[in-house]
Amino acid sequence: MAVAPWPPKNPAQLGATFKKIGWIGFITQLVLLAIPLMLALYMVLGFSPESPARKGIDLSNYLSYGSLIVTIFTAVWFFRYPRLGRRIAASDPALSGGGVLKTIWIGVWASAIGIVFSMLLLFGSAGRMLFVMLANPQTGLNISPQIGTNPGQFISALDGISLISLLILLTAELVVLGLSMWLLYRTATPQTKSATQL
């Protein structure tokens, strides 16, 4: 694949693309992060009861926090793109094509890491729910556990909250990856006369 020369032939167009994509990515991530952050705050402040099945060290907790931290990082990273777009449009001599591509690649890799975390967590949560359902009678699932029963064999509302949060985080990271790949394409390929602005 041919790599576009730097500085770009149309810096105003490339700068406008960076500004648009940066704001779209940042605002989309803020909207999608609102629910998982509220749910995490709810759980951290201790408003939700601790399930006996969830006591102890659980790797999924660390992966969940890692996924949330990666999504926050990519939101902050996308906040940089509008400023970078203004610098590109102004033909800042301190910018280099390699530096701009490196900035985009950091966003791509961060979103890829977030996707891997979210996918591992989704497989773990779905697998746990499947095993709980298979361990129970196939006629239905007891929602309110009886005293003396194994709490690890019940599905709670926290399982549903966890799955919804993971799906939202995965959606955010997929949006970020798509937008980052679009910026990478627009920056790394030579512009032709038929190229249209986003």
C-alpha positions in Angstrom: 0.0 0.0 0.0 1.3 3.4 -0.9 1.9 5.8 2.0 0.9 9.4 1.7 3.7 12.0 1.7 3.9 14.4 4.6 2.8 17.2 4.8 -0.5 16.2 3.3 -1.6 17.8 0.0 -4.8 19.0 1.6 -4.1 19.7 5.3 -7.3 21.5 5.9 -9.3 18.5 4.8 -7.3 16.0 6.9 -7.4 18.4 9.9 -11.2 18.6 9.5 -11.5 14.8 9.4 -9.4 14.5 12.6 -11.6 17.1 14.3 -14.8 15.4 13.3 -13.7 11.9 14.1 -12.1 13.0 17.4 -15.3 14.7 18.6 -17.6 11.8 17.4 -15.4 9.3 19.1 -15.1 11.3 22.4 -18.8 12.0 22.7 -19.8 8.5 21.7 -17.5 7.0 24.4 -18.7 9.4 27.0 -22.3 8.5 26.3 -21.5 4.7 26.3 -19.3 5.0 29.4 -22.0 6.7 31.5 -23.9 3.5 32.4 -20.9 1.2 33.3 -19.4 4.0 35.3 -22.7 4.5 37.3 -23.0 0.8 37.8 -19.3 0.5 39.0 -19.8 3.5 41.3 -23.0 1.8 42.7 -21.0 -1.5 43.3 -17.9 0.2 44.7 -19.8 2.4 47.2 -21.3 -0.8 48.5 -25.0 -0.2 47.8 -25.3 -3.6 46.3 -25.2 -6.6 48.6 -22.1 -8.8 48.3 -23.1 -12.2 46.9 -21.5 -15.2 48.7 -20.8 -16.6 45.3 -18.6 -13.6 44.4 -16.4 -13.5 47.5 -12.7 -14.0 47.2 -10.2 -13.1 44.5 -11.8 -13.2 41.1 -9.8 -12.5 37.9 -12.9 -11.2 36.2 -13.0 -8.3 38.6 -9.5 -7.2 37.5 -10.3 -7.7 33.8 -13.5 -5.6 34.3 -11.7 -2.8 35.9 -9.0 -3.1 33.2 -11.6 -2.9 30.4 -13.1 0.2 32.0 -9.7 1.8 32.4 -8.9 1.1 28.7 -12.2 2.6 27.6 -11.5 5.7 29.7 -8.0 5.9 28.2 -9.4 5.7 24.6 -11.9 8.4 25.4 -9.2 10.7 26.7 -7.0 9.7 23.7 -9.8 10.7 21.2 -10.1 14.1 23.0 -6.6 14.8 21.6 -7.6 14.3 18.0 -9.5 17.6 17.5 -6.4 19.5 18.8 -4.2 17.4 16.5 -6.6 18.2 13.6 -6.2 21.9 14.2 -2.4 21.5 14.1 -2.6 19.5 10.9 -4.9 22.1 9.3 -2.5 24.9 10.3 0.4 22.9 8.8 2.4 22.8 12.1 6.0 22.2 11.1 6.6 20.4 14.4 4.3 17.6 13.2 5.5 14.6 11.2 3.6 11.9 9.4 5.2 9.3 11.5 4.2 11.0 14.7 0.6 11.4 13.6 0.5 7.7 12.5 2.0 6.7 15.9 -0.8 8.6 17.7 -3.4 6.8 15.7 -1.8 3.4 16.2 -1.8 3.9 20.0 -5.6 4.4 19.8 -5.9 1.3 17.6 -4.0 -0.9 20.0 -5.7 0.5 23.0 -9.1 -0.3 21.6 -7.9 -3.8 20.5 -6.8 -4.5 24.1 -10.2 -3.3 25.4 -11.9 -5.6 22.9 -9.9 -8.6 24.1 -10.7 -7.8 27.8 -14.4 -7.4 27.0 -14.5 -10.6 24.9 -12.8 -12.6 27.7 -15.2 -11.3 30.3 -18.2 -12.0 28.1 -17.1 -15.5 27.5 -16.5 -16.0 31.2 -19.9 -14.5 32.2 -21.8 -16.4 29.6 -20.0 -19.6 30.5 -20.8 -19.2 34.2 -24.5 -18.6 33.4 -24.6 -21.6 31.2 -23.0 -23.9 33.8 -25.4 -22.6 36.5 -28.4 -23.2 34.2 -27.1 -26.7 33.3 -26.6 -27.5 37.0 -30.2 -26.6 37.8 -33.3 -28.6 36.8 -34.3 -27.9 33.2 -37.8 -26.9 34.2 -36.7 -23.5 35.4 -34.4 -21.5 37.6 -34.9 -20.6 41.2 -34.6 -16.8 41.5 -34.7 -16.6 45.3 -32.2 -19.0 46.9 -33.4 -21.0 49.9 -31.4 -21.0 53.1 -28.7 -23.6 53.1 -28.4 -23.9 49.3 -25.3 -23.4 47.3 -25.2 -19.6 46.3 -22.9 -20.4 43.4 -25.7 -22.1 41.6 -27.9 -19.0 41.3 -28.0 -16.2 38.9 -28.5 -12.7 40.3 -29.3 -9.3 39.0 -25.5 -8.5 39.2 -24.9 -11.1 36.5 -27.3 -9.1 34.2 -25.7 -5.8 35.2 -22.3 -7.3 34.4 -23.3 -8.5 31.0 -25.0 -5.2 30.0 -21.9 -3.3 31.1 -19.6 -5.6 29.2 -21.7 -5.3 26.0 -21.7 -1.5 26.3 -17.9 -1.4 26.8 -17.4 -3.7 23.9 -19.6 -1.5 21.7 -17.5 1.5 22.7 -14.3 -0.2 21.9 -15.6 -1.4 18.5 -16.7 2.1 17.6 -13.3 3.4 18.7 -11.5 0.8 16.6 -13.6 1.6 13.5 -13.0 5.4 13.9 -9.3 4.8 14.5 -9.0 2.7 11.4 -10.7 5.3 9.3 -8.3 8.0 10.6 -5.4 5.6 9.8 -6.6 5.1 6.3 -7.2 8.8 5.7 -3.7 9.6 7.0 -1.6 6.8 5.5 -3.1 6.7 2.0 -2.4 9.4 -0.7 -5.3 11.7 -1.4 -6.7 11.7 -4.9 -9.0 14.2 -6.5 -12.0 11.9 -6.1 -11.4 11.5 -2.3 -14.2 12.9 -0.4 -14.2 14.5 3.0 -15.9 12.6 5.9 
